[in-house]
């Protein structure tokens, strides 16, 4: 399980999400969209393919303040769960970014969460690592959300469509009604997701 999947699982636990399969009391989630092996990506285009885990600083532990909590024993309306959710949002909405990636030309897969969509296409959206983030479940930490501003409006995409984005990564914090993003990319390319590198 990747860190992004674990983060999603904790969010769903705190919000009462029901999942049949668990591992050590944490619901199993679908994995974030996978990037191909770095060697294949490097040969295919000038953008370096990165994973969602690369966006999280190595020394940041998203679970530090929640270790040892028995989330399974709390009901949806439990005041302790509500307090933990509030605390989690404060910490995660201000999650640190990986400064070593700033200014790099990167390629990242993810799911679309529209912010500004019109007849000409999507002018602005959030990119998230797993299906349902920000729409069917609460937002992940800010270092797991990328605010995307395509150079040209992205046509033919809908909410939760899987895509690849390519552009230079910046650390511009964006607070939107769908979640707080710690990163921004002015996307040169927005392409439908596939597991093979084009």
Buried (B, 14 or more C-beta within 10 A) or exposed (E): EBBBBBBBBBBBBBBBBEEEEEEEEBBEBEBBBEBBEEEEBEEBBEBBBBBBBBBBBEEBEBBEEBEEBEBEEBEEEEEEBBEBBEEBBEBBBEBBBBEEBEEBBBBBBBBBBBBEBEEEBBBBBBBBBBBBBBBEBBBBBBBBBBBBBBEEBBEEBEEBBBBBBBBBBBBBBBEBEBBBBBBBBBBBBBBEBEEEBE
